[in-house]
Amino acid sequence: MIICLAVATLWGPSILQNLASDYRTGKVEQRQVTLADGSHIFLNTNSAISMNISDHQRRFTLLRGEAYFEIEADTGRPAVVISHRGETQLLGTAFNVAQQGEDTVVTVATGTVDVWHARHSGAIPFAFVAANKCVTPLKGSPRCSRSISQMR
């Protein structure tokens, strides 16, 4: 037990995120994940994601880093991406979620997504983001660090 605590302290949350993740990448590694429904997730370097897929929904938690999602439309199973600053819900679209320090930036390539801020739960989304736009849920303003064509 003491060794586990020492390891967690030395390597911080990264080791715990790796243990909780279904897919992860190292500092110089990128990875593509293809789901059974034909959706694709592209993990950027030093990223980790966990997934909970059922007959009623597709739920992804971005534990760290950045992931680009190409989600197949399925009205019976909406997809939700959770980050430490908010939640993004979609039916079928392509978009990027990046955790940058304390911020999360959601950038939409095609389609539209609804974005909820982590501190505000409710029936109305914080932002409705269309193609070629981005939003930072914490600040409520666009702040794209790179073009949409560079996301994949």
LOSE-869524 format. One record per residue (C-alpha): chain; residue number from 1; z, y, x. Coordinates in steps of 0.02 Angstrom, whole numbers, plus 50000, padded with zeros to 5 digits. Each point is the difference from the previous one (the first is absolute). Last residue first. Example, Ala and Ser with C-alpha at 12.3 -4.5 7.8 and 13.67 -1.06 7.14 Angstrom:
LOSE-869524
[A 2 [50357 49947 50684]];
[A 1 [50033 49828 49931]];
//
This chain:
LOSE-869524
[A 152 [48141 50734 49675]];
[A 151 [50074 50174 49979]];
[A 150 [49873 50095 50105]];
[A 149 [49877 50030 49855]];
[A 148 [50140 50082 49900]];
[A 147 [50016 50138 50128]];
[A 146 [50157 50025 50103]];
[A 145 [50172 50078 49988]];
[A 144 [49987 50041 49817]];
[A 143 [50133 50116 49933]];
[A 142 [49978 50037 49815]];
[A 141 [50155 50071 49917]];
[A 140 [50142 49931 49897]];
[A 139 [50123 50013 50144]];
[A 138 [50090 49834 49981]];
[A 137 [49853 49915 49914]];
[A 136 [49875 50046 50139]];
[A 135 [49831 50005 49916]];
[A 134 [49820 49956 50043]];
[A 133 [49828 50030 49930]];
[A 132 [49828 49920 50029]];
[A 131 [50011 49903 49836]];
[A 130 [50127 50059 49872]];
[A 129 [50189 50017 50010]];
[A 128 [50109 50019 49845]];
[A 127 [50169 50066 50056]];
[A 126 [50185 49983 49957]];
[A 125 [49963 49868 49868]];
[A 124 [50069 50016 49824]];
[A 123 [50103 49857 49928]];
[A 122 [50152 50033 50106]];
[A 121 [50079 49980 50169]];
[A 120 [50017 50149 50113]];
[A 119 [50080 49973 50170]];
[A 118 [49868 49879 50068]];
[A 117 [49857 50114 49946]];
[A 116 [49872 49915 49889]];
[A 115 [49815 49997 50041]];
[A 114 [49863 49953 49876]];
[A 113 [49837 49940 50077]];
[A 112 [49816 50038 49979]];
[A 111 [49835 49918 50046]];
[A 110 [49931 49999 50177]];
[A 109 [50067 50058 50169]];
[A 108 [50174 50059 49946]];
[A 107 [50125 50064 50129]];
[A 106 [50188 49976 49975]];
[A 105 [50110 50079 50135]];
[A 104 [50182 49946 50017]];
[A 103 [50120 50115 50089]];
[A 102 [50160 49968 50100]];
[A 101 [49905 49956 50157]];
[A 100 [49821 49968 49948]];
[A 99 [49994 49855 49877]];
[A 98 [49817 49975 49959]];
[A 97 [49926 49938 49836]];
[A 96 [49810 49984 49990]];
[A 95 [49889 49980 49848]];
[A 94 [49865 49893 49921]];
[A 93 [50001 49977 49812]];
[A 92 [50034 49881 49856]];
[A 91 [50149 50008 49884]];
[A 90 [50115 50119 50090]];
[A 89 [50180 50051 50025]];
[A 88 [50071 50091 50152]];
[A 87 [50188 50009 50028]];
[A 86 [50101 50122 50101]];
[A 85 [50086 50057 50158]];
[A 84 [50053 49836 50084]];
[A 83 [49838 49916 49949]];
[A 82 [49959 49896 49847]];
[A 81 [49823 49946 49957]];
[A 80 [49972 49945 49820]];
[A 79 [49855 49896 49934]];
[A 78 [49969 49975 49815]];
[A 77 [49985 49821 49940]];
[A 76 [49927 49984 49825]];
[A 75 [49879 50144 50030]];
[A 74 [49930 49914 50155]];
[A 73 [49889 50108 50111]];
[A 72 [49984 49936 50179]];
[A 71 [50103 50095 50128]];
[A 70 [49930 50064 50164]];
[A 69 [50159 50055 50089]];
[A 68 [50019 50088 50167]];
[A 67 [50169 49976 50082]];
[A 66 [50105 50109 50114]];
[A 65 [50164 49987 50093]];
[A 64 [50164 49932 49935]];
[A 63 [50072 49897 49857]];
[A 62 [49851 50027 49887]];
[A 61 [50054 49906 49844]];
[A 60 [49864 49917 49897]];
[A 59 [50015 49950 49817]];
[A 58 [49859 49912 49906]];
[A 57 [50044 49981 49816]];
[A 56 [50009 49887 49848]];
[A 55 [49948 49825 50059]];
[A 54 [50099 50029 50160]];
[A 53 [49976 50075 50173]];
[A 52 [50148 50062 50101]];
[A 51 [49944 50063 50170]];
[A 50 [50084 50063 50158]];
[A 49 [49916 50116 50124]];
[A 48 [50023 50041 50184]];
[A 47 [49908 50119 50116]];
[A 46 [49996 50026 50189]];
[A 45 [49811 50024 50005]];
[A 44 [49905 50017 49837]];
[A 43 [50007 49871 49863]];
[A 42 [49841 49976 49898]];
[A 41 [50031 49930 49826]];
[A 40 [49860 49920 49901]];
[A 39 [49985 49950 49817]];
[A 38 [49895 49846 49959]];
[A 37 [50120 49929 49868]];
[A 36 [50071 49872 50124]];
[A 35 [50049 50138 50122]];
[A 34 [49910 50041 50162]];
[A 33 [50107 50069 50142]];
[A 32 [49921 50098 50142]];
[A 31 [50102 50032 50158]];
[A 30 [50015 50129 50136]];
[A 29 [50088 49972 50167]];
[A 28 [50047 50116 50143]];
[A 27 [50180 50038 49951]];
[A 26 [50026 49839 49906]];
[A 25 [49946 49959 49823]];
[A 24 [50092 49935 49849]];
[A 23 [49974 49889 49848]];
[A 22 [50126 49922 49878]];
[A 21 [50135 50120 50056]];
[A 20 [50190 49987 49983]];
[A 19 [50027 49927 50175]];
[A 18 [49882 50127 50078]];
[A 17 [50090 50142 49910]];
[A 16 [50166 49937 50070]];
[A 15 [49927 49997 50176]];
[A 14 [49931 50176 49981]];
[A 13 [50161 50071 49928]];
[A 12 [50077 50026 50169]];
[A 11 [49949 49900 50154]];
[A 10 [50165 50017 50092]];
[A 9 [50111 50005 49846]];
[A 8 [49915 49852 49916]];
[A 7 [50013 49899 50162]];
[A 6 [50185 50042 50020]];
[A 5 [50035 49956 49819]];
[A 4 [49911 49832 50018]];
[A 3 [50097 49964 50161]];
[A 2 [50164 50037 49914]];
[A 1 [49956 49879 49860]];
//
